[in-house]
Amino acid sequence: MKVTISSLQFKADVKLESFIREKVTKVSNLFDGVIGSDVILKLDQATTHDNKIAEIRILIPGNDLFAKKQAKSFEEAVDSATDALKKQITRHKEKVKGL
């Protein structure tokens, strides 16, 4: 499975990218039909501390699963986004089994 990481307006370090790949791979392993995933990291222009945004899209046949979270650090944002995606994958698996 391919994980594409894009960081807008800054350069993500290797440590952050490996953390993201690990988290997204764990979530993707919950469902067999995952084609790939896209992660976009952004810096919000607001002056608040919660200015790090992580958007994660998991590509599966039919629909894509998407989560966007904002936090004080990219690690926190990715963590909460992957938690949301775990719930979405669980719901999607139940929906597929029900058909």
N, CA, C and O atoms as a DFTB+ gen file, in Angstrom:
396 C
 N C O
     1  1       0.832      -1.177       0.000
     2  2       0.000       0.000       0.000
     3  2       0.878       1.241       0.000
     4  3       1.884       1.307       0.706
     5  1       0.490       2.207      -0.788
     6  2       1.289       3.420      -0.933
     7  2       0.743       4.541      -0.036
     8  3      -0.458       4.812      -0.029
     9  1       1.627       5.177       0.708
    10  2       1.275       6.322       1.549
    11  2       1.965       7.549       0.963
    12  3       3.194       7.617       0.924
    13  1       1.169       8.520       0.506
    14  2       1.704       9.752      -0.056
    15  2       1.567      10.862       0.975
    16  3       0.471      11.130       1.466
    17  1       2.687      11.510       1.303
    18  2       2.680      12.583       2.304
    19  2       3.063      13.889       1.617
    20  3       4.114      13.996       0.985
    21  1       2.181      14.883       1.757
    22  2       2.448      16.214       1.205
    23  2       2.419      17.216       2.350
    24  3       1.494      17.215       3.162
    25  1       3.427      18.062       2.409
    26  2       3.428      19.115       3.427
    27  2       3.439      20.453       2.703
    28  3       4.318      20.733       1.887
    29  1       2.448      21.267       3.019
    30  2       2.292      22.565       2.374
    31  2       2.918      23.655       3.231
    32  3       2.695      23.692       4.441
    33  1       3.686      24.529       2.632
    34  2       4.295      25.701       3.262
    35  2       5.434      25.378       4.226
    36  3       5.912      26.266       4.931
    37  1       5.878      24.110       4.266
    38  2       7.025      23.747       5.106
    39  2       7.545      22.387       4.648
    40  3       6.911      21.718       3.832
    41  1       8.694      21.984       5.171
    42  2       9.296      20.691       4.849
    43  2       9.196      19.794       6.076
    44  3       9.725      20.120       7.139
    45  1       8.503      18.644       5.921
    46  2       8.357      17.699       7.033
    47  2       9.652      16.914       7.208
    48  3      10.279      16.513       6.228
    49  1      10.046      16.698       8.456
    50  2      11.282      15.945       8.690
    51  2      11.014      14.435       8.594
    52  3       9.866      13.992       8.584
    53  1      12.082      13.676       8.526
    54  2      12.003      12.227       8.325
    55  2      11.283      11.550       9.491
    56  3      10.521      10.605       9.290
    57  1      11.525      12.035      10.702
    58  2      10.911      11.458      11.896
    59  2       9.386      11.592      11.851
    60  3       8.667      10.647      12.176
    61  1       8.901      12.760      11.451
    62  2       7.461      12.984      11.333
    63  2       6.869      12.099      10.238
    64  3       5.801      11.516      10.425
    65  1       7.548      11.993       9.106
    66  2       7.047      11.167       8.006
    67  2       6.990       9.698       8.395
    68  3       6.036       9.011       8.031
    69  1       7.970       9.200       9.116
    70  2       7.941       7.796       9.528
    71  2       6.826       7.561      10.551
    72  3       6.188       6.508      10.535
    73  1       6.587       8.526      11.438
    74  2       5.484       8.431      12.399
    75  2       4.149       8.339      11.658
    76  3       3.298       7.518      11.999
    77  1       3.975       9.181      10.648
    78  2       2.732       9.198       9.870
    79  2       2.550       7.874       9.127
    80  3       1.465       7.293       9.143
    81  1       3.608       7.403       8.480
    82  2       3.521       6.130       7.741
    83  2       3.134       4.978       8.673
    84  3       2.323       4.128       8.307
    85  1       3.710       4.951       9.864
    86  2       3.407       3.893      10.827
    87  2       1.936       3.930      11.227
    88  3       1.260       2.901      11.231
    89  1       1.445       5.119      11.563
    90  2       0.051       5.263      12.000
    91  2      -0.928       4.907      10.889
    92  3      -1.890       4.172      11.114
    93  1      -0.681       5.431       9.684
    94  2      -1.598       5.201       8.565
    95  2      -1.572       3.731       8.138
    96  3      -2.610       3.178       7.773
    97  1      -0.418       3.105       8.179
    98  2      -0.319       1.693       7.821
    99  2      -1.101       0.823       8.804
   100  3      -1.761      -0.133       8.396
   101  1      -1.030       1.147      10.093
   102  2      -1.794       0.396      11.097
   103  2      -3.292       0.488      10.814
   104  3      -4.001      -0.516      10.889
   105  1      -3.773       1.687      10.488
   106  2      -5.193       1.871      10.209
   107  2      -5.576       1.140       8.924
   108  3      -6.631       0.510       8.856
   109  1      -4.729       1.222       7.917
   110  2      -5.021       0.595       6.633
   111  2      -5.063      -0.921       6.730
   112  3      -5.782      -1.569       5.969
   113  1      -4.308      -1.493       7.652
   114  2      -4.303      -2.946       7.818
   115  2      -5.601      -3.482       8.407
   116  3      -5.826      -4.693       8.399
   117  1      -6.453      -2.609       8.914
   118  2      -7.735      -3.038       9.466
   119  2      -8.711      -3.477       8.372
   120  3      -9.672      -4.192       8.654
   121  1      -8.473      -3.058       7.138
   122  2      -9.374      -3.382       6.028
   123  2      -8.543      -3.846       4.840
   124  3      -7.565      -3.195       4.470
   125  1      -8.928      -4.970       4.242
   126  2      -8.132      -5.574       3.175
   127  2      -8.183      -4.815       1.858
   128  3      -7.242      -4.910       1.069
   129  1      -9.245      -4.067       1.593
   130  2      -9.414      -3.449       0.289
   131  2      -8.764      -2.091       0.109
   132  3      -9.115      -1.378      -0.831
   133  1      -7.844      -1.705       0.956
   134  2      -7.223      -0.378       0.867
   135  2      -6.260      -0.331      -0.318
   136  3      -5.378      -1.178      -0.453
   137  1      -6.447       0.675      -1.172
   138  2      -5.600       0.868      -2.348
   139  2      -4.377       1.702      -1.990
   140  3      -3.259       1.377      -2.392
   141  1      -4.586       2.768      -1.242
   142  2      -3.502       3.666      -0.851
   143  2      -4.035       4.732       0.079
   144  3      -5.196       4.690       0.487
   145  1      -3.187       5.687       0.413
   146  2      -3.628       6.776       1.279
   147  2      -2.835       8.037       0.977
   148  3      -1.673       7.988       0.575
   149  1      -3.500       9.169       1.184
   150  2      -2.896      10.481       0.986
   151  2      -2.958      11.240       2.303
   152  3      -3.999      11.280       2.959
   153  1      -1.837      11.842       2.686
   154  2      -1.776      12.652       3.903
   155  2      -1.305      14.040       3.504
   156  3      -0.286      14.195       2.830
   157  1      -2.064      15.055       3.930
   158  2      -1.692      16.439       3.652
   159  2      -1.517      17.154       4.989
   160  3      -2.418      17.153       5.828
   161  1      -0.355      17.760       5.176
   162  2      -0.063      18.523       6.386
   163  2      -0.047      20.006       6.031
   164  3       0.595      20.415       5.064
   165  1      -0.760      20.806       6.824
   166  2      -0.840      22.246       6.568
   167  2      -0.580      23.018       7.849
   168  3      -0.783      22.518       8.956
   169  1      -0.128      24.243       7.668
   170  2      -0.021      25.189       8.780
   171  2      -1.119      26.219       8.603
   172  3      -1.195      26.878       7.566
   173  1      -1.978      26.363       9.621
   174  2      -3.030      27.366       9.581
   175  2      -2.409      28.733       9.852
   176  3      -1.481      28.844      10.653
   177  1      -2.905      29.753       9.205
   178  2      -2.336      31.096       9.361
   179  2      -2.787      31.787      10.648
   180  3      -2.319      32.882      10.959
   181  1      -3.682      31.161      11.390
   182  2      -4.163      31.755      12.637
   183  2      -3.025      31.832      13.659
   184  3      -2.061      31.069      13.599
   185  1      -3.161      32.749      14.574
   186  2      -2.117      32.946      15.584
   187  2      -2.308      32.056      16.807
   188  3      -1.548      32.169      17.769
   189  1      -3.299      31.180      16.793
   190  2      -3.518      30.280      17.925
   191  2      -2.482      29.164      17.913
   192  3      -1.780      28.965      16.922
   193  1      -2.393      28.441      19.024
   194  2      -1.439      27.339      19.135
   195  2      -1.887      26.126      18.323
   196  3      -1.056      25.342      17.867
   197  1      -3.215      25.970      18.141
   198  2      -3.745      24.837      17.388
   199  2      -3.740      25.160      15.899
   200  3      -4.801      25.258      15.282
   201  1      -2.553      25.325      15.319
   202  2      -2.488      25.732      13.921
   203  2      -1.931      24.648      13.002
   204  3      -1.615      24.940      11.848
   205  1      -1.800      23.409      13.472
   206  2      -1.308      22.308      12.650
   207  2      -2.501      21.470      12.196
   208  3      -3.293      21.018      13.023
   209  1      -2.633      21.261      10.889
   210  2      -3.765      20.534      10.324
   211  2      -3.255      19.300       9.597
   212  3      -2.306      19.372       8.816
   213  1      -3.897      18.166       9.863
   214  2      -3.589      16.920       9.163
   215  2      -4.859      16.425       8.481
   216  3      -5.899      16.265       9.120
   217  1      -4.762      16.184       7.175
   218  2      -5.870      15.618       6.410
   219  2      -5.417      14.263       5.898
   220  3      -4.375      14.154       5.251
   221  1      -6.200      13.226       6.187
   222  2      -5.848      11.871       5.751
   223  2      -7.003      11.305       4.940
   224  3      -8.149      11.304       5.389
   225  1      -6.691      10.823       3.740
   226  2      -7.677      10.178       2.876
   227  2      -7.206       8.749       2.619
   228  3      -6.104       8.524       2.120
   229  1      -8.068       7.781       2.973
   230  2      -7.775       6.376       2.722
   231  2      -8.569       5.974       1.479
   232  3      -9.792       6.109       1.447
   233  1      -7.875       5.484       0.472
   234  2      -8.498       5.127      -0.795
   235  2      -8.939       3.671      -0.768
   236  3      -8.118       2.760      -0.659
   237  1     -10.256       3.466      -0.870
   238  2     -10.810       2.122      -0.942
   239  2     -11.769       2.076      -2.129
   240  3     -12.277       3.116      -2.546
   241  1     -12.024       0.895      -2.679
   242  2     -12.946       0.810      -3.819
   243  2     -14.336       1.333      -3.443
   244  3     -14.868       0.999      -2.384
   245  1     -14.902       2.135      -4.302
   246  2     -16.223       2.706      -4.042
   247  2     -16.125       4.087      -3.434
   248  3     -16.281       5.089      -4.131
   249  1     -15.869       4.146      -2.146
   250  2     -15.784       5.423      -1.427
   251  2     -14.394       5.593      -0.825
   252  3     -13.689       4.618      -0.566
   253  1     -14.021       6.834      -0.613
   254  2     -12.792       7.121       0.126
   255  2     -13.178       7.532       1.538
   256  3     -14.218       8.155       1.748
   257  1     -12.346       7.187       2.493
   258  2     -12.555       7.609       3.870
   259  2     -11.657       8.808       4.132
   260  3     -10.495       8.819       3.725
   261  1     -12.197       9.824       4.815
   262  2     -11.465      11.073       4.991
   263  2     -11.609      11.577       6.418
   264  3     -12.681      11.488       7.016
   265  1     -10.513      12.108       6.956
   266  2     -10.534      12.751       8.271
   267  2      -9.609      13.951       8.243
   268  3      -8.509      13.890       7.693
   269  1     -10.063      15.045       8.840
   270  2      -9.268      16.273       8.929
   271  2      -9.297      16.726      10.382
   272  3     -10.367      16.952      10.949
   273  1      -8.130      16.857      10.974
   274  2      -8.035      17.260      12.379
   275  2      -7.009      18.364      12.542
   276  3      -6.040      18.455      11.788
   277  1      -7.242      19.214      13.557
   278  2      -6.364      20.341      13.858
   279  2      -5.931      20.238      15.311
   280  3      -6.755      19.977      16.189
   281  1      -4.631      20.443      15.575
   282  2      -4.106      20.310      16.937
   283  2      -2.861      21.172      17.112
   284  3      -2.459      21.906      16.209
   285  1      -2.257      21.065      18.303
   286  2      -1.047      21.837      18.614
   287  2       0.181      21.295      17.890
   288  3       1.110      22.045      17.592
   289  1       0.185      19.984      17.604
   290  2       1.313      19.386      16.884
   291  2       0.771      18.478      15.789
   292  3      -0.380      18.043      15.842
   293  1       1.608      18.197      14.798
   294  2       1.183      17.315      13.720
   295  2       0.955      15.898      14.231
   296  3       0.084      15.186      13.730
   297  1       1.738      15.488      15.229
   298  2       1.564      14.150      15.791
   299  2       0.180      13.992      16.410
   300  3      -0.483      12.975      16.205
   301  1      -0.259      15.004      17.173
   302  2      -1.589      14.970      17.779
   303  2      -2.678      14.954      16.713
   304  3      -3.653      14.210      16.823
   305  1      -2.510      15.779      15.679
   306  2      -3.506      15.856      14.619
   307  2      -3.610      14.528      13.867
   308  3      -4.711      14.069      13.564
   309  1      -2.466      13.916      13.566
   310  2      -2.466      12.629      12.870
   311  2      -3.074      11.551      13.758
   312  3      -3.824      10.699      13.282
   313  1      -2.752      11.588      15.047
   314  2      -3.300      10.625      16.001
   315  2      -4.824      10.676      16.036
   316  3      -5.483       9.640      15.935
   317  1      -5.385      11.871      16.178
   318  2      -6.837      11.985      16.252
   319  2      -7.500      11.677      14.905
   320  3      -8.611      11.148      14.869
   321  1      -6.827      12.004      13.803
   322  2      -7.386      11.683      12.486
   323  2      -7.406      10.172      12.261
   324  3      -8.373       9.644      11.711
   325  1      -6.352       9.473      12.678
   326  2      -6.346       8.017      12.512
   327  2      -7.388       7.350      13.408
   328  3      -7.969       6.332      13.032
   329  1      -7.626       7.921      14.591
   330  2      -8.694       7.395      15.450
   331  2     -10.048       7.521      14.759
   332  3     -10.856       6.593      14.795
   333  1     -10.293       8.664      14.133
   334  2     -11.548       8.867      13.418
   335  2     -11.661       7.898      12.241
   336  3     -12.742       7.382      11.960
   337  1     -10.553       7.654      11.561
   338  2     -10.572       6.733      10.425
   339  2     -10.802       5.287      10.868
   340  3     -11.417       4.510      10.138
   341  1     -10.319       4.922      12.046
   342  2     -10.576       3.573      12.562
   343  2     -12.074       3.348      12.710
   344  3     -12.587       2.288      12.350
   345  1     -12.776       4.351      13.242
   346  2     -14.224       4.251      13.395
   347  2     -14.911       4.146      12.038
   348  3     -15.847       3.364      11.869
   349  1     -14.439       4.945      11.059
   350  2     -15.025       4.905       9.727
   351  2     -14.811       3.545       9.068
   352  3     -15.714       3.021       8.415
   353  1     -13.629       2.975       9.237
   354  2     -13.343       1.664       8.646
   355  2     -14.232       0.599       9.283
   356  3     -14.750      -0.277       8.590
   357  1     -14.407       0.674      10.599
   358  2     -15.272      -0.285      11.286
   359  2     -16.695      -0.200      10.743
   360  3     -17.319      -1.226      10.472
   361  1     -17.212       1.021      10.585
   362  2     -18.559       1.197      10.035
   363  2     -18.643       0.693       8.602
   364  3     -19.642       0.087       8.213
   365  1     -17.602       0.940       7.818
   366  2     -17.596       0.514       6.421
   367  2     -17.586      -1.018       6.329
   368  3     -18.289      -1.598       5.502
   369  1     -16.786      -1.666       7.180
   370  2     -16.741      -3.135       7.180
   371  2     -18.102      -3.721       7.551
   372  3     -18.536      -4.703       6.950
   373  1     -18.778      -3.127       8.535
   374  2     -20.104      -3.595       8.930
   375  2     -21.101      -3.406       7.787
   376  3     -21.950      -4.265       7.548
   377  1     -20.995      -2.306       7.101
   378  2     -21.887      -2.015       5.966
   379  2     -21.672      -3.032       4.848
   380  3     -22.638      -3.524       4.264
   381  1     -20.418      -3.348       4.550
   382  2     -20.103      -4.301       3.480
   383  2     -20.580      -5.696       3.850
   384  3     -21.109      -6.416       3.003
   385  1     -20.400      -6.084       5.108
   386  2     -20.856      -7.414       5.548
   387  2     -22.378      -7.516       5.525
   388  3     -22.924      -8.596       5.300
   389  1     -23.063      -6.401       5.757
   390  2     -24.513      -6.394       5.787
   391  2     -25.147      -6.556       4.415
   392  3     -26.313      -6.938       4.312
   393  1     -24.384      -6.267       3.351
   394  2     -24.948      -6.365       1.991
   395  2     -25.025      -7.768       1.497
   396  3     -25.476      -8.004       0.376
